[in-house]
Amino acid sequence: MDSFNRLQPFALLVMRIVLGAIMIAHGYHKVFGGFHHHMDMVDSLGIPRWMAYLSAGTEFFGGIGIVLGLYTRYFAGAFVIEMGVAIWKVHFKNGLMGNGGYEFPLAVATIALALLCFGEGPWGFNFGRGGGSSKSRKG
């Protein structure tokens, strides 16, 4: 099992790239082209329209930051909150696996939570902080 422990930095890199790519893809259409539709959807949920700027910006720019390993824990925390709101306001009524269910946002939130807890790992623009998860863990 020790060989799997040595792969932890690589696993964090893969999680960062996958989560970032997903969030960039979801945010891109909101930032470039569909923002008014997104703003209307946010308003229809009973959330102030201005929060659409936060949501679209968090997804697109936060996704870029996550891929780069830049402020990973902050962006991951924002993703956990955003996916929690998405599950609560949009997906929960459809069940876990129903059409529009919450299985996908729950998986995204779980990946984000892992990055929030473990950090970006050693491969990222972490400004010399030495990625908190790059140290081997005993236990």
C-alpha angles and dihedrals in degrees: 000000000000090000089063090052089059089057094059095099090051091048090053090050091051092048090050094050095045095045092045093049092049093049094045090052093049094044097044094070091047094049098039111042113340102057097117090052090049091049091052091049092050090049091050089058091059092253118129112265093235089065087072087074090056094046097047093043093047092052098045104033094031089053090054090048092050093051090052093045089241116150087340097169093050094049092042089053090050090051092051090053094044094049090046090055091045091052093046099044103031118013110032094078089060094057129235098299105013123116102295090008125161101252094101098047088044091055091047091049090050093053089047091050091053090052090046090054100039103030130223098305125229097304108074145068094284094149095243094303088127100235107273093230097055093084116092114252123222121207 
